[in-house]
Amino acid sequence: MRIALSVLFLSTQLATTVALAQTAAEREACQADYQKFCKGVLPGGGHVIKCLADHMSELTPECQKVVKANTPG
């Protein structure tokens, strides 16, 4: 039961935040793209930003700006 609740909590948290962006505006700009291209990617270690960057040409223009601003370069 404890594991099921933990999984449910984690799933809820991942569904409601992008976890890559620092501001609410950045999260909002990439939320749909995250759900579409990177839903199974767990946050941490730059995994989400890398996933989004791998789909750069498919992202919305707003999310492309966020990814470029958060990608070391």
ABEGO torsion letter per residue (X at the ends): XAAAAAAAAAAAAAAABAGABABAAAAAAAAAAAAAAAAABBBEGGAAAAAAAAAAAABBAAAAAAAAAABBX
